[in-house]
């Protein structure tokens, strides 16, 4: 039996948490009930990719009870220790303070290749896009820009190990693997995808190989990873791709994703452009930098990379939605003059 099934067994999880988690909450003396909610449950014979929530009841010595949302992110063949180390680094640099928060890192399990952390409660930005709450969208986008500027200002000493997924050419599962999958499922897209990849990689390499500067970047900046946690507070989640790279990656990625989601769910092109303007102007203000030609070119590169990545997902995932991939391929081809 696949060992990951143990994390779906309440008795096993309770004993694991008594050992690893309870000492981290000294105000409580016992763990009560645990409600297990798999959010991603891809389990095969020996391999797996899971995200599991454990709604865990902690009991104090006066009979009080507090429920804590503990999550586990585990993958049999991809590292997850980097997530734990990234969260610990950011937690140490007070990213849980000042009107923002992040998941609270708890422990890492070598046995399960899993990171365990206390989750962030709230609705994500995509939720507010879907219900067309324009005022809330504007507010959250403005605060998200400030958060990314704070991340990019961090000193990078002590982050030398954050090299995972640092360049387009080595983002898991790898260019070669993706192109082979496209050739297998949709060979008519192979040549164009290969050309787009080559153009994007060359553009990134031109900048990164020409400078020693690096910034700590989130790596997967999009509305589903920005959480409204209070009236004037946000949280940011999913640090699988945190790495040392070009900070323009977060800007281009977020701008493309917020535009894509707003156009699909709201349909007001003017509003979509204004949201992008709010984000970029707020970021530049908090980062105290100008939008020079080099930065604009790099933002555009990562905008196109994110659109291309979305198109690849539609082509190669179980969704197999060619009708949604094609417009994105056309957009990127046009932007890159291919």
N, C-alpha and C positions, 0 to 999 in steps of 0.2 A: 504494500500500500504506500502511496505517495506520502512522505513525511509531513507535507504541509497540511494534511487533513487534521493533524493534531491541533492546529490553531482554530479548528472549528469545533473542538471538544471543550465544553465549558469547564469540566473538572481539570483537564490538563492546563488550560489557560489560567485558571484560578491559582494553581500551584506555581506556575511560571511567574505570575504577577506578584504573588506573595514574596517570592525570592528577589525579583528584579525591580518591582515598582513600589511596593508598600514602603520600603525604607526611604523612598524619595518623598513620601508624604507623612512626615512625623506626627502630624496632628491626628492621624487615624491609626487605629490598632488592628483593623481586620478588613478583609475584602468580602463583600456579600455577593449578591447576584451579578452575573455578567450576561448581557444580551449581545449576541454575536451577529453582526450585520455585514455580510460580504458585499462590497461595492464593486469589486472586480474579482472574478472567480474563474480564471483560466488555469485549469488543472488537467494535466495529461498523465501519462503513466509514471514518469519520474520527474518531469519538469513542471514549472508553474510560474504564474505571474498573478499575484493577488494584492488587493487592497482591502483590508478588513477593519471594520470598526467594532470596538468592544465598549459598550456602554456599561461602565464598571461602577458598582456601588461601594463606596468606602464608608466604614463605620467608625465613629469615635467612641471614646470611653463613656460618653454620656448618652449614648443611644442615638446621636445625630447621624445623619446620612447625607452624603454628597455623591452625586453621579458625575463621573468624569468620562469624557469621550476620548478613549485611547485608540489610536490607529496603528496599523501595521502595514508597511509597504515592503513586499518581498518578491524577489525574482530569482529563479534558480540559476540563470546564466548572465545576469547583468548585476553590476555592483550596486549595493544600496548603502554600504558603509559611508560612501561619499555624502549621502543625504544626512546621515547622523552627524558627520563631521562638519558639514556646512551649517546645520542648525545650531550646533554647539558654538561654532565661531560667531554666528550672528547673535545668538543669545548672549554671549559674552560681551558683544558690542552694543548691548541695550536695544536690540530691535524689537523687544517686547514692551518698550516704553515710549512715551511721547506721542500718544494717540495712534500708535501702530502696534501690531503684534505679529508673531509668527508661531508656527507649531512649537510646542515645548519638547525638546528632545529628551527621551527617557533612557533608552538603552538600545544597543545593537546586538543582534544574535548572529554569530558566525554559523551556527548550525542551520538556521533557516535562511541565512543571507537576507536578514530583515532588519529594518529600522522601526522602532516603536516610538511613538510620540503622542503627546496630548494635542488634540486637534483644535482648530479655530472655529468658533461658532458664528454663524451668520449666513446671509444670502450673498451669492457672488454677483459680480457686475453683470454677467450675462443674464441673470434673473431679472434685473432691472431693465435691461435692454428688451427682453421678451415681453415685459408688461408695459413697456414704453413710458417709463417714469423718467422723463427728460431731466427734470431738476436733479434727481438723485444720480443719474448718469453723469451729469456735468460735475457734481460735487465729488463723486468717487474718482472720476478720471483726474481731476485736479490734485486730489490727495495721493493718487497712485503715482503721478509724475514726481511729486515731492519724495515719495518713498524710493523710487528708482534713483533719483539724484543722490539721496543719502547713501544708498548702496554703492553707487559708483564713486563716491568720495572716500570710501573706506581705504585705509592703508592696506597694501596687499602683503605686507610681511606676515609670514606664517601661513600663507595660502598656496604655497608652491605645489602642494599636492592636488590642487583643484584643476587638473588638466583634462579631466574626463569631458568629452564632447566640446572641446574648446574651439574647434574649427569645423566648418561645414564638411570637409572631407573625412573627418573622423567621428561625426555624430552617429551614434548607434542607430541602426545596425550596420552602417557603412554604405558608401556609394556603390561599391561593387554588388553587394547583396541586393540593394534596392533596384539597381538597373537590371539585374538578372530576374527579379520578380516582375518587373514591368515587361521584360522580353517574354516571359512565360505567360502572363495574363493578358497583356495588351501590347503586342509587338509593334503595332502601328504607332505607338508613342515612343518607342525606344530611342530612335535617332534624335528626336527633338529633346527628349529628357536628358540624353547624354550631352548634347550641345549646351543646354541650359546649365547643367551641373558644371561643365568645364568653364563656362563664362562666370558663374557665381564664385567658384573656387578661385579662379584667377584674380577676380576683383578683391576678394578677401585677402589672398596671399600677398597681393601688391602692397596693401597697407600693413598687415601684421609682420611681414618679412622686412619692411622698411623702417620699423620702429621697435624699440625695446619696451615701449609703454604697454601696460596691460591694466585692465580694470576687472574688478569682481562683478560679474554679470549674472542675472537670474537665469537667462538662457531659454526660458519658455514663458515670456511675458504675454499673457492674454487675459481677457475678461473673466474666464472661469477660475483663474488663480488669484483674483482680487476679491476680497471678502469684506462686506460691510459688517463690522462687529459692534457698532454703536452709532449714536447720532452724529458724531464727528470723529469716528475711528474706523480704520480699515486694518485688515490683516492680509498677508500674502502667504500663499502656500505653494507646494510642489517645487522642491529644490533639487530635483533629480539632475538637472542640467546646470546647476551653479558651477561656474568655471571662471578662469582667467581668460579674457578675450577683449574684444572691442565693445565698449559700452553702447555703440550704435546698434548693436544686435538687439538689445532690449527695446530701443526706440522704434526701429523699423518693424520689429515683430509685433509690438503692441499696436502701433498705428495701423498695420495691415489687418490685424485680427479685429480690432474695435470697429474699423470701417466695414469689414466683411459682415460682421454680426449685425451692426446697425442697419446696413443696407438691406439685409435679408429680413430682419424683424420689424424695422420701422419704415424703411423705404423712402425716407426723406433725405435726398442727397445733400441738401444744404445743411441739415442738422448733422449729418455724418462728418462733413467737412469742418463744421464748427467744433465738434468733439475732438477731432484730430488737432485743430488749432489750439484748443484749450490745453490739451495734453502737452504738446510740444512747447508752447510758450511758457507754461508752468514749469516744465522740466528745465528749460534754458535759464529761467529766472532763479530757480533753486540751485542749479548747478553753477550759476554765475559764469556762463559761457555764451558765445555767439554762434549762430548757425552759419559757419563759413562753408565755402564750396566743398572742402574735403569731407566735412561732417555730413552735409546734404547728400553727397554721392554715396557715402557709406550707409546712411539711413535708407536710401533708395535700394541699395544692394540687399539689405536685410529685409526690407519690405518685399522685394521680389522673391527672396529665398523663402520667406514665410508663406507667401501665396503658392509658390511651387511645392513646398512641403505639404500644404493642404491638398493640392491637386494629387500628389503622390498617394496621400492617405486614401482619397476617394477611389483611386485606381487599384491599389494593392490590398486594401483591407477587405474584410468580408462584405462591406457595404457595396463595393463594385459599382459606384455611381459615376459612370462616364459623363453623364449629362451635367454633373456639378464640377467635374475635373476639367472639362474642355474649356469653359470660359476663363478659368484660372491659367491654364496653359497659354491661351491666346493673350491674356493680359501680360503675362511675364515675357512671352515672345515679343510682343509689341514694345514693352519697356526696354528690353535688352537689344532690340533691333535685330532679331534673329529671323 
